[in-house]
């Protein structure tokens, strides 16, 4: 593995390389929104005010930020926004692992790693406590000269992060094109029904019947297993599909609104702005102005 401290543009791993490490100091973020085949762990410090976009997630970060992305289709970017720091540090580690049934992550010791990699298809953000736990290893990774020890240190970082109980996904499943998964068979059946019928009116009684429960018991059960009430989950899924159509098609806002199960355009615009901090047309413009694939 080549020791890399200053990198020009992000490029894919080459040949038999295991890691691609970019450790650099900078005064601003200028790279446009992009996606790539390889997996990526991106660490940023001293960059409060930077806007981080991952899929349809749009957030302003604090002094420290750590995100794992394992989808080749998930667009992401760190934008300068209101950041005035002149001492920004960014450490980007690109890698690839086999998530298939034959891959080594299927082995018992790597269960938590594989689970984290699958969740990170939507982008996975780690809280400050987790970041500080792995900070010394991230801080020194680019100075490890021996490729074997660098890879081992990197996988130690990933393993520690896989034990996090507070990491959160960023993009919605529908935007990231990730199939729903659940530990509960009943919740999975309900999610699959919603995914197939999100364009139509979805009644609580119908979903409760699918789960074999009373409506009130099902509402509590769904919130317990997903952390969201039913209406929030349905709105999030519809907004994810709407965001993807805004990015990938030239359909009009009204057409997208009705295609995604919203029956009122003004209501769609209001909910979209509340959840995404911008209007549907602004969301589309931002992507179309900067979107590239590398």
Backbone bond lengths (Angstrom), bond angles and torsions (degrees), N, CA, C in turn:
res aa  C-N    CA-C-N  psi(-1)  N-CA   C-N-CA  omega(-1)  CA-C   N-CA-C  phi
1 X - - - 1.467 - - 1.514 110.05 -
2 X 1.290 117.09 130.42 1.455 121.27 178.97 1.518 110.03 -78.18
3 X 1.317 116.54 136.86 1.461 121.51 177.18 1.516 108.48 -79.72
4 X 1.331 116.91 114.67 1.460 120.98 -173.42 1.523 109.19 -119.31
5 X 1.321 117.59 122.83 1.461 119.57 179.39 1.523 111.76 -113.46
6 X 1.288 118.83 -28.21 1.465 121.53 176.67 1.521 107.27 -129.53
7 X 1.287 115.69 121.68 1.468 121.91 -174.92 1.525 108.42 -118.50
8 X 1.317 117.55 142.17 1.473 119.68 175.80 1.528 108.85 -75.97
9 X 1.340 119.17 -99.53 1.460 120.72 178.93 1.523 110.01 -97.53
10 X 1.319 115.50 156.37 1.461 119.36 176.60 1.522 108.72 -66.93
11 X 1.316 117.01 128.68 1.456 121.11 177.23 1.511 109.40 -129.27
12 X 1.329 117.52 158.45 1.468 119.64 179.97 1.518 111.40 -66.77
13 X 1.336 114.60 159.58 1.456 119.30 171.65 1.518 109.25 -60.08
14 X 1.296 116.25 144.46 1.454 120.79 -177.85 1.523 110.88 -106.57
15 X 1.323 116.01 137.17 1.459 122.19 171.25 1.510 114.41 50.44
16 X 1.327 116.17 -117.82 1.455 121.93 -175.33 1.531 112.55 -97.91
17 X 1.322 118.05 10.93 1.462 120.28 -179.60 1.531 110.83 -60.81
18 X 1.329 116.02 147.18 1.463 121.48 178.09 1.526 112.29 -99.01
19 X 1.321 116.14 -38.56 1.454 121.06 -177.65 1.519 110.40 -135.24
20 X 1.323 114.63 151.75 1.471 121.14 171.40 1.522 105.24 -128.23
21 X 1.317 117.81 114.91 1.460 121.87 -172.36 1.525 109.67 -115.20
22 X 1.315 116.40 126.27 1.470 121.56 174.18 1.523 107.37 -120.55
23 X 1.329 116.78 113.53 1.462 123.02 -179.59 1.522 106.60 -120.09
24 X 1.333 117.15 107.09 1.459 118.30 -173.98 1.524 112.77 -141.49
25 X 1.324 114.02 152.31 1.460 122.41 171.46 1.525 107.23 -98.42
26 X 1.330 116.69 143.78 1.459 119.57 -176.16 1.524 109.63 -153.94
27 X 1.315 115.90 164.47 1.460 120.90 178.31 1.523 112.05 -107.65
28 X 1.329 116.01 -13.37 1.465 118.19 179.06 1.522 110.53 -160.14
29 X 1.321 114.63 160.49 1.460 122.11 175.22 1.525 108.34 -99.66
30 X 1.317 116.96 124.16 1.460 120.77 -178.29 1.523 112.83 -126.16
31 X 1.338 117.97 -11.34 1.462 119.44 -175.79 1.523 110.03 -72.36
32 X 1.331 118.03 133.78 1.475 120.55 -175.32 1.528 112.93 -76.55
33 X 1.285 115.39 170.52 1.453 120.67 179.72 1.534 109.91 -62.03
34 X 1.333 116.49 142.27 1.462 119.55 -171.31 1.528 110.03 -160.10
35 X 1.308 116.17 169.85 1.460 122.09 167.36 1.516 108.20 -140.47
36 X 1.319 117.63 169.51 1.463 120.27 -177.18 1.523 110.15 -161.27
37 X 1.318 115.08 159.87 1.459 121.21 -175.81 1.519 112.50 -65.97
38 X 1.320 118.10 -34.85 1.461 120.67 -173.23 1.521 111.41 -80.67
39 X 1.324 115.83 158.74 1.453 121.93 175.25 1.529 108.38 -78.76
40 X 1.339 115.93 158.69 1.460 118.69 -175.92 1.524 111.48 -147.76
41 X 1.340 114.67 133.99 1.461 122.08 168.58 1.521 105.98 -112.54
42 X 1.343 116.89 120.53 1.463 120.47 -175.38 1.524 110.20 -120.61
43 X 1.336 114.38 123.85 1.465 122.16 -179.73 1.522 109.18 -115.16
44 X 1.342 115.99 134.76 1.469 120.97 179.30 1.518 108.17 -134.12
45 X 1.336 116.02 135.82 1.471 119.41 174.20 1.526 110.62 -133.81
46 X 1.342 114.39 156.49 1.470 122.65 -178.74 1.529 110.42 58.83
47 X 1.328 117.17 43.90 1.466 120.44 -177.25 1.527 111.52 -135.54
48 X 1.325 116.57 36.47 1.461 120.03 178.77 1.522 110.11 -57.45
49 X 1.324 116.52 134.06 1.459 121.89 -179.42 1.505 113.90 101.62
50 X 1.351 117.14 -13.68 1.463 120.71 176.03 1.521 109.56 -67.29
51 X 1.341 116.09 142.07 1.464 120.52 176.66 1.528 109.24 -96.75
52 X 1.336 115.55 125.11 1.457 121.19 178.33 1.527 109.80 -106.35
53 X 1.342 115.27 121.46 1.464 120.83 177.60 1.518 108.15 -113.12
54 X 1.324 116.20 122.62 1.463 122.23 175.16 1.520 106.85 -131.31
55 X 1.352 115.95 108.22 1.461 118.74 -174.56 1.511 109.86 61.92
56 X 1.323 116.39 -125.45 1.463 120.05 178.73 1.526 111.98 -99.59
57 X 1.335 116.73 17.15 1.461 121.67 172.68 1.526 109.15 -93.62
58 X 1.314 116.28 135.91 1.461 122.32 -176.41 1.524 107.65 -139.10
59 X 1.343 117.81 107.49 1.457 121.06 -174.89 1.525 110.45 -137.78
60 X 1.325 116.37 151.48 1.462 122.66 173.05 1.527 107.41 -97.29
61 X 1.333 117.08 126.97 1.457 121.02 -172.94 1.530 111.50 -91.39
62 X 1.334 114.86 165.55 1.460 121.91 175.05 1.520 110.72 -95.85
63 X 1.333 116.75 -151.68 1.462 120.84 -175.98 1.527 113.10 -67.88
64 X 1.325 117.20 -26.90 1.462 120.79 -178.79 1.528 110.01 -130.29
65 X 1.331 115.74 140.87 1.457 120.48 -179.64 1.523 108.75 -146.98
66 X 1.315 116.75 135.67 1.464 121.58 179.15 1.521 108.74 -141.62
67 X 1.336 115.98 120.41 1.462 121.39 -175.73 1.526 110.00 -133.58
68 X 1.325 115.59 137.01 1.464 122.29 175.40 1.525 108.46 -110.90
69 X 1.335 117.56 130.96 1.463 123.17 179.57 1.520 108.53 -129.60
70 X 1.344 116.78 125.68 1.471 120.58 -176.75 1.522 112.54 -126.54
71 X 1.326 117.03 24.46 1.462 120.91 177.90 1.519 109.81 -115.86
72 X 1.346 118.19 133.54 1.466 120.24 177.59 1.526 112.87 -73.11
73 X 1.318 117.57 -13.37 1.465 121.81 -175.10 1.522 113.86 -103.38
74 X 1.333 117.38 -6.32 1.461 119.55 -172.27 1.528 111.05 -88.20
75 X 1.325 116.14 111.64 1.460 121.84 179.95 1.535 109.84 -70.17
76 X 1.332 116.07 144.57 1.457 119.75 178.87 1.525 110.80 -156.27
77 X 1.323 115.14 155.63 1.465 120.77 178.96 1.523 108.92 -164.44
78 X 1.324 116.26 149.66 1.459 123.11 168.62 1.519 106.05 -110.64
79 X 1.343 117.92 118.12 1.461 122.77 -176.29 1.527 110.44 -108.18
80 X 1.329 116.96 148.70 1.458 122.20 -174.45 1.526 112.65 -58.87
81 X 1.316 116.97 -44.13 1.467 123.03 178.75 1.531 110.26 50.61
82 X 1.329 119.18 -121.73 1.472 121.96 -176.04 1.530 112.94 -100.29
83 X 1.323 117.85 8.72 1.464 121.43 -178.23 1.530 110.49 -66.58
84 X 1.345 116.50 129.76 1.466 120.94 179.24 1.526 112.08 -115.97
85 X 1.319 116.76 3.85 1.466 120.85 -178.80 1.527 110.77 -63.73
86 X 1.314 116.29 141.50 1.465 121.30 174.69 1.529 111.05 -109.34
87 X 1.337 115.56 12.07 1.460 120.54 -177.45 1.531 109.88 -130.13
88 X 1.327 116.71 46.24 1.465 121.81 -179.98 1.524 109.41 -75.48
89 X 1.312 116.10 138.23 1.461 120.47 172.23 1.532 108.39 -122.66
90 X 1.310 115.60 134.26 1.465 120.97 177.79 1.526 108.57 -130.23
91 X 1.330 115.68 127.65 1.461 121.82 175.79 1.524 107.35 -117.96
92 X 1.319 115.93 113.49 1.465 121.68 -179.82 1.523 108.88 -111.85
93 X 1.324 115.67 124.52 1.466 120.55 178.00 1.518 107.94 -117.85
94 X 1.314 116.67 118.58 1.461 121.57 177.91 1.520 109.21 -106.51
95 X 1.329 115.35 141.64 1.457 120.47 -174.76 1.520 108.61 -160.58
96 X 1.305 116.14 176.17 1.458 120.18 175.09 1.519 109.23 -148.39
97 X 1.330 115.86 138.90 1.467 121.05 173.82 1.519 108.63 -133.45
98 X 1.296 115.77 155.37 1.457 122.93 -178.93 1.528 109.70 -85.31
99 X 1.340 116.47 113.17 1.468 121.05 179.85 1.531 112.39 -95.88
100 X 1.328 116.87 8.86 1.462 119.85 -179.76 1.525 111.03 -74.08
101 X 1.316 115.72 172.92 1.462 120.68 179.89 1.525 111.76 -62.40
102 X 1.334 117.66 -22.56 1.461 121.50 -179.07 1.528 112.14 -92.19
103 X 1.328 117.94 -8.37 1.456 120.99 -176.15 1.519 112.56 -69.63
104 X 1.334 116.58 157.88 1.469 119.74 -176.84 1.521 112.31 -67.72
105 X 1.350 117.48 -21.05 1.464 119.10 178.67 1.529 112.82 -69.23
106 X 1.333 117.12 -10.11 1.462 120.31 175.27 1.527 110.93 -75.39
107 X 1.329 117.82 -15.10 1.453 121.11 179.37 1.528 110.12 -67.29
108 X 1.307 116.50 148.43 1.464 122.86 -173.08 1.534 114.41 -51.61
109 X 1.347 120.08 -45.01 1.476 118.22 -176.94 1.525 114.39 -63.95
110 X 1.333 116.22 -17.41 1.459 119.64 -174.46 1.528 112.80 -104.43
111 X 1.328 117.27 16.64 1.470 120.30 -175.82 1.528 111.86 -57.07
112 X 1.340 116.87 -47.11 1.470 119.32 -177.01 1.525 111.17 -66.94
113 X 1.352 116.70 -33.20 1.463 120.56 177.39 1.520 110.94 -64.63
114 X 1.334 116.31 -46.24 1.462 119.69 -178.83 1.529 110.81 -63.87
115 X 1.323 116.35 -41.86 1.463 120.72 178.51 1.527 110.24 -59.41
116 X 1.338 116.82 -43.60 1.459 120.20 179.20 1.525 111.43 -64.81
117 X 1.340 116.72 -41.43 1.471 120.39 -179.78 1.529 111.06 -61.32
118 X 1.315 116.74 -39.03 1.469 120.36 179.51 1.531 110.47 -68.82
119 X 1.319 117.63 -41.13 1.466 120.48 177.77 1.522 110.94 -63.74
120 X 1.345 116.37 -34.11 1.466 121.37 -175.31 1.515 112.65 -73.56
121 X 1.328 118.57 -2.56 1.462 119.91 172.68 1.531 110.56 -62.82
122 X 1.328 116.75 -20.34 1.463 121.86 176.02 1.528 111.27 -100.33
123 X 1.322 116.56 4.56 1.460 120.96 -173.05 1.516 109.16 83.48
124 X 1.319 117.06 130.65 1.456 121.43 -176.50 1.523 108.33 -127.90
125 X 1.337 116.24 121.34 1.447 122.42 -178.65 1.525 109.61 -104.21
126 X 1.345 116.29 135.52 1.464 120.68 -176.33 1.532 110.08 -107.38
127 X 1.327 116.56 140.58 1.470 120.40 -179.72 1.525 111.25 -74.43
128 X 1.332 115.64 169.20 1.462 121.74 -174.21 1.528 112.57 -58.28
129 X 1.331 117.93 -39.35 1.465 120.27 -179.34 1.529 111.04 -58.35
130 X 1.327 116.66 -43.77 1.467 120.73 179.03 1.522 111.17 -67.46
131 X 1.329 115.92 -40.40 1.464 120.26 179.99 1.532 110.12 -60.41
132 X 1.325 116.57 -45.56 1.461 120.07 -178.71 1.531 111.43 -66.38
133 X 1.320 116.76 -28.90 1.470 120.74 -179.76 1.526 111.38 -66.52
134 X 1.354 116.63 -33.65 1.468 119.66 -177.97 1.531 111.83 -107.58
135 X 1.324 117.36 2.48 1.464 120.26 -176.02 1.530 113.23 -55.82
136 X 1.347 119.76 -46.99 1.471 118.60 -178.78 1.527 112.93 -58.06
137 X 1.333 116.95 -36.67 1.465 120.12 -179.70 1.528 111.90 -72.77
138 X 1.333 116.70 -39.76 1.471 119.76 176.00 1.523 110.01 -65.52
139 X 1.326 115.95 -42.72 1.451 122.09 -177.08 1.530 111.94 -58.65
140 X 1.328 117.37 -36.02 1.463 120.61 -174.53 1.529 114.00 -101.17
141 X 1.332 117.61 -3.32 1.467 120.29 -171.20 1.526 113.06 -59.23
142 X 1.317 116.97 -43.78 1.471 118.86 -175.18 1.523 112.62 -71.94
143 X 1.327 117.92 -11.52 1.467 120.44 179.49 1.530 112.01 -96.96
144 X 1.334 117.70 -1.12 1.466 120.62 177.33 1.524 108.44 -77.10
145 X 1.316 116.62 114.58 1.467 120.56 -173.06 1.521 113.28 -79.28
146 X 1.308 116.32 -31.31 1.467 120.73 -177.10 1.534 109.10 -83.65
147 X 1.324 116.74 119.70 1.458 120.76 -176.48 1.514 113.81 -57.72
148 X 1.340 116.94 -39.81 1.470 120.55 -179.49 1.528 110.43 -60.62
149 X 1.347 115.99 -48.33 1.463 119.30 -177.74 1.527 111.17 -68.99
150 X 1.320 117.53 -30.50 1.465 120.12 176.94 1.535 110.37 -65.22
151 X 1.333 115.77 -43.87 1.465 119.82 178.84 1.526 110.22 -64.23
152 X 1.329 117.13 -43.83 1.470 120.51 179.33 1.533 110.68 -62.19
153 X 1.333 116.48 -40.97 1.463 119.69 179.07 1.520 110.65 -65.19
154 X 1.323 116.64 -39.80 1.460 120.11 179.47 1.527 110.66 -64.10
155 X 1.319 117.58 -43.94 1.463 119.30 179.76 1.527 111.55 -68.48
156 X 1.323 117.33 -26.65 1.460 119.69 172.93 1.531 110.36 -66.14
157 X 1.339 115.60 -39.49 1.468 120.01 176.02 1.526 109.96 -60.42
158 X 1.338 116.04 -48.58 1.464 119.77 -179.40 1.523 111.17 -61.25
159 X 1.324 116.63 -41.43 1.471 119.36 -178.59 1.527 110.88 -63.89
160 X 1.342 116.98 -43.93 1.458 119.55 178.21 1.527 110.85 -60.65
161 X 1.328 116.72 -41.62 1.461 120.54 178.97 1.523 111.53 -66.03
162 X 1.337 116.87 -31.88 1.467 120.39 -178.66 1.525 112.06 -67.59
163 X 1.327 117.10 -15.27 1.469 121.00 178.76 1.525 111.85 -89.43
164 X 1.335 116.63 -0.26 1.463 120.61 -178.82 1.525 111.36 -63.64
165 X 1.313 115.77 139.77 1.472 120.78 175.07 1.527 111.53 -105.89
166 X 1.342 116.79 -1.42 1.465 119.62 -175.47 1.528 113.61 -123.07
167 X 1.346 117.28 3.93 1.466 119.32 175.21 1.520 108.92 -63.29
168 X 1.321 117.09 146.59 1.475 119.74 -177.98 1.520 110.27 -132.77
169 X 1.325 114.45 144.60 1.460 119.61 177.65 1.534 109.32 -76.47
170 X 1.330 116.23 153.92 1.462 121.47 -174.05 1.522 113.00 -105.59
171 X 1.326 118.38 -62.86 1.462 120.99 -179.26 1.524 110.63 -76.09
172 X 1.316 116.55 155.89 1.454 119.95 174.37 1.527 109.79 -75.90
173 X 1.321 115.96 153.75 1.469 120.69 -179.83 1.520 111.21 -58.19
174 X 1.322 116.82 -40.83 1.457 120.06 -175.76 1.526 111.38 -69.19
175 X 1.332 118.16 -36.58 1.463 119.79 177.40 1.526 110.42 -70.21
176 X 1.320 116.50 -42.19 1.464 121.19 -176.83 1.526 112.97 -78.87
177 X 1.328 116.79 -3.15 1.469 122.14 179.44 1.524 111.56 59.55
178 X 1.321 114.95 41.25 1.460 121.14 179.12 1.520 108.65 -105.36
179 X 1.321 116.24 129.34 1.455 120.29 178.81 1.517 109.68 -67.56
180 X 1.337 115.12 144.42 1.461 119.13 -178.66 1.521 110.03 -69.51
181 X 1.324 114.98 143.09 1.458 121.31 176.13 1.520 107.73 -134.51
182 X 1.306 116.66 150.62 1.454 120.17 -179.43 1.519 109.79 -158.17
183 X 1.336 115.30 149.19 1.467 119.68 175.92 1.526 110.99 -76.05
184 X 1.316 116.87 -19.43 1.455 121.07 -178.38 1.525 110.24 -101.17
185 X 1.309 116.31 124.52 1.466 119.96 -179.96 1.525 111.10 -62.36
186 X 1.333 116.20 -37.78 1.469 119.16 -179.89 1.524 111.45 -66.70
187 X 1.345 116.61 -42.10 1.462 119.51 178.09 1.528 110.05 -64.84
188 X 1.326 116.90 -39.34 1.461 120.78 179.87 1.527 111.03 -62.61
189 X 1.322 117.28 -42.08 1.463 120.26 178.32 1.530 110.79 -61.93
190 X 1.318 115.62 -41.05 1.465 120.38 179.57 1.528 110.60 -66.29
191 X 1.342 117.09 -44.74 1.464 120.65 -179.97 1.524 111.26 -62.87
192 X 1.308 116.43 -39.99 1.471 120.03 178.29 1.521 110.83 -63.95
193 X 1.328 116.69 -39.28 1.472 120.55 177.85 1.530 109.89 -63.36
194 X 1.334 116.72 -45.09 1.468 120.28 179.73 1.524 110.47 -62.58
195 X 1.346 116.77 -41.76 1.467 120.71 -178.94 1.525 111.82 -62.31
196 X 1.330 117.19 -32.17 1.461 121.24 -179.02 1.526 112.54 -85.79
197 X 1.329 117.14 -21.07 1.461 120.47 -172.27 1.529 113.37 -124.78
198 X 1.347 117.29 20.27 1.461 119.77 -175.00 1.525 112.98 -63.89
199 X 1.352 117.14 -20.69 1.469 119.81 179.90 1.533 111.79 -74.02
200 X 1.324 116.46 -20.60 1.468 121.23 -174.78 1.524 111.09 -103.04
201 X 1.314 115.35 170.32 1.462 119.83 174.05 1.528 108.76 -66.81
202 X 1.306 116.64 130.90 1.464 121.34 -179.01 1.519 108.13 -115.75
203 X 1.330 115.46 118.66 1.459 121.00 -176.23 1.527 111.26 -94.16
204 X 1.311 115.63 141.26 1.461 121.27 176.82 1.526 111.24 -57.37
205 X 1.328 116.31 -40.68 1.465 120.01 -177.97 1.523 111.84 -62.72
206 X 1.337 116.38 -36.55 1.467 120.35 178.55 1.523 110.75 -64.49
207 X 1.321 116.52 -45.93 1.462 120.55 -179.42 1.524 111.28 -67.61
208 X 1.320 116.45 -37.20 1.469 119.79 177.70 1.532 110.42 -63.29
209 X 1.328 116.34 -38.66 1.471 120.30 177.29 1.528 110.82 -63.80
210 X 1.325 116.64 -41.29 1.466 120.44 179.05 1.533 110.15 -60.25
211 X 1.333 115.52 -39.59 1.465 120.55 -179.18 1.522 112.27 -82.07
212 X 1.352 117.29 -9.49 1.463 120.68 -179.14 1.510 112.55 69.88
213 X 1.351 116.60 38.42 1.460 121.13 -177.24 1.523 109.51 -136.16
214 X 1.309 115.54 165.66 1.460 119.18 173.37 1.526 107.90 -74.13
215 X 1.349 118.15 155.85 1.470 120.12 -179.32 1.521 113.83 -55.10
216 X 1.324 117.95 -44.20 1.466 119.86 -177.74 1.527 111.31 -68.64
217 X 1.326 116.48 -40.93 1.468 119.59 178.29 1.521 110.82 -66.67
218 X 1.334 116.13 -38.28 1.470 119.46 179.66 1.516 111.09 -65.53
219 X 1.319 118.53 -41.16 1.469 121.77 179.68 1.524 110.62 -57.65
220 X 1.350 115.95 -45.27 1.471 119.91 179.00 1.527 110.35 -66.02
221 X 1.326 116.19 -42.29 1.464 122.34 -178.86 1.527 110.72 -61.90
222 X 1.327 117.22 -44.69 1.463 121.77 -178.26 1.531 110.36 -65.10
223 X 1.312 117.42 -44.15 1.473 121.20 179.31 1.527 110.40 -63.02
224 X 1.324 116.88 -39.14 1.462 121.50 -179.72 1.525 111.23 -63.37
225 X 1.342 116.50 -39.73 1.465 120.98 -174.64 1.516 113.81 -87.14
226 X 1.321 118.41 -22.27 1.470 120.13 -176.23 1.524 113.48 -115.49
227 X 1.336 117.27 -16.41 1.454 120.71 -177.71 1.515 113.76 79.59
228 X 1.339 116.94 3.02 1.461 121.52 179.24 1.517 109.60 -134.71
229 X 1.330 116.70 150.79 1.459 116.82 174.47 1.528 108.36 -77.80
230 X 1.307 116.07 166.63 1.459 121.78 -171.21 1.518 112.51 -60.09
231 X 1.330 117.53 -45.24 1.468 119.77 -177.31 1.526 110.66 -64.48
232 X 1.330 117.77 -38.56 1.470 120.80 177.16 1.516 111.03 -61.51
233 X 1.330 116.38 -42.77 1.464 120.82 -178.50 1.527 111.17 -63.76
234 X 1.344 116.23 -44.28 1.466 120.37 -179.18 1.527 110.58 -64.80
235 X 1.330 117.02 -43.01 1.468 121.13 178.84 1.520 110.09 -62.46
236 X 1.344 117.09 -42.91 1.464 120.47 179.61 1.528 111.23 -61.29
237 X 1.319 116.61 -42.43 1.458 120.04 179.72 1.528 110.44 -65.28
238 X 1.327 117.67 -44.93 1.461 120.69 179.70 1.529 111.14 -62.92
239 X 1.324 117.07 -40.39 1.463 120.17 178.77 1.529 111.15 -66.44
240 X 1.325 117.01 -35.46 1.456 120.19 176.86 1.510 111.91 -61.91
241 X 1.328 116.40 -46.32 1.469 120.37 177.35 1.527 111.03 -64.84
242 X 1.325 116.29 -39.45 1.471 119.87 179.17 1.529 110.10 -63.70
243 X 1.318 117.29 -43.16 1.468 121.31 179.56 1.520 111.04 -62.15
244 X 1.329 116.41 -41.04 1.462 120.47 179.09 1.525 110.51 -64.51
245 X 1.336 118.52 -39.67 1.469 121.58 178.04 1.527 110.85 -67.16
246 X 1.324 116.92 -35.87 1.464 120.31 177.62 1.523 110.96 -63.28
247 X 1.327 116.41 -36.57 1.459 121.35 -178.81 1.527 111.81 -79.17
248 X 1.330 116.58 -43.01 1.468 121.05 -168.12 1.522 115.07 -97.13
249 X 1.334 118.93 -11.00 1.463 120.25 -177.06 1.528 110.15 -131.28
250 X 1.318 115.25 171.10 1.468 120.62 176.03 1.530 110.96 -106.58
251 X 1.318 116.88 16.38 1.464 120.52 178.94 1.522 110.76 -58.24
252 X 1.334 116.20 149.55 1.454 121.01 177.27 1.515 111.48 -70.07
253 X 1.340 116.69 159.16 1.462 121.79 -177.93 1.533 110.51 -60.09
254 X 1.328 116.59 -43.39 1.463 119.70 -178.58 1.525 111.29 -63.62
255 X 1.329 116.74 -42.19 1.459 120.44 179.68 1.519 110.64 -62.95
256 X 1.332 116.86 -41.86 1.459 120.81 178.47 1.520 110.62 -64.90
257 X 1.309 115.63 -40.32 1.464 121.04 177.96 1.523 111.13 -53.61
258 X 1.320 117.07 -52.17 1.464 120.69 -176.99 1.529 111.99 -75.66
259 X 1.331 116.88 -31.04 1.465 120.56 177.31 1.527 111.82 -62.68
260 X 1.335 116.00 -27.40 1.462 120.00 -174.02 1.531 112.94 -103.35
261 X 1.323 116.78 14.10 1.457 119.27 171.48 1.508 115.80 93.85
262 X 1.329 117.76 3.21 1.470 120.09 174.80 1.521 107.61 -89.67
263 X 1.304 116.93 130.17 1.468 119.23 -175.03 1.526 112.71 -102.43
264 X 1.330 116.29 11.93 1.461 120.18 -178.76 1.524 108.35 -149.00
265 X 1.334 116.86 120.39 1.460 121.02 -174.33 1.525 112.46 -65.06
266 X 1.315 117.49 -43.49 1.465 119.47 -179.20 1.524 110.97 -65.21
267 X 1.341 115.56 -36.26 1.462 120.23 177.49 1.535 110.21 -66.01
268 X 1.347 116.03 -41.18 1.465 121.40 177.44 1.524 110.73 -60.71
269 X 1.336 116.98 -47.13 1.464 121.10 179.58 1.521 111.72 -61.47
270 X 1.341 116.26 -40.16 1.468 120.81 -178.95 1.528 110.93 -66.16
271 X 1.335 116.41 -46.84 1.469 120.64 -178.73 1.526 110.32 -66.52
272 X 1.337 116.83 -41.08 1.465 120.64 -179.48 1.529 110.24 -60.82
273 X 1.326 116.86 -46.71 1.459 120.65 -178.90 1.528 110.61 -64.19
274 X 1.319 116.57 -39.21 1.468 120.26 -179.47 1.528 110.97 -64.10
275 X 1.326 116.87 -41.31 1.467 121.43 -175.96 1.527 112.77 -83.35
276 X 1.342 117.65 -33.67 1.469 121.08 -172.88 1.530 113.64 -109.42
277 X 1.317 117.00 -4.02 1.474 121.54 -179.73 1.530 113.30 62.78
278 X 1.321 116.26 24.03 1.462 120.65 174.86 1.528 107.51 -162.00
279 X 1.325 116.23 165.18 1.459 119.96 177.55 1.524 109.73 -80.10
280 X 1.341 118.86 163.00 1.467 120.36 176.62 1.523 112.96 -56.02
281 X 1.327 117.48 -40.22 1.467 119.46 -178.94 1.524 111.18 -69.54
282 X 1.332 118.03 -36.16 1.467 120.96 176.75 1.527 110.54 -66.32
283 X 1.323 115.84 -39.52 1.468 120.92 177.64 1.527 109.98 -59.25
284 X 1.328 115.81 -46.89 1.474 120.53 179.50 1.526 111.00 -63.45
285 X 1.326 117.48 -44.71 1.466 121.14 -178.71 1.524 111.23 -61.15
286 X 1.319 116.86 -41.91 1.460 120.40 -179.28 1.519 111.32 -61.64
287 X 1.327 116.82 -41.01 1.454 120.28 179.66 1.519 111.03 -70.60
288 X 1.315 116.49 -44.49 1.466 119.65 -175.18 1.522 112.19 -69.31
289 X 1.329 117.08 -25.12 1.459 120.06 179.63 1.537 111.76 -73.84
290 X 1.333 115.83 -30.64 1.455 117.93 -168.85 1.520 115.04 -124.20
291 X 1.293 118.30 -5.88 1.462 120.32 -169.62 1.533 112.56 -72.89
292 X 1.332 115.87 123.56 1.459 121.33 170.14 1.516 108.08 -137.29
293 X 1.304 117.06 166.15 1.456 121.56 176.89 1.512 107.27 -123.66
294 X 1.333 116.92 129.17 1.462 119.90 178.35 1.527 109.55 -126.02
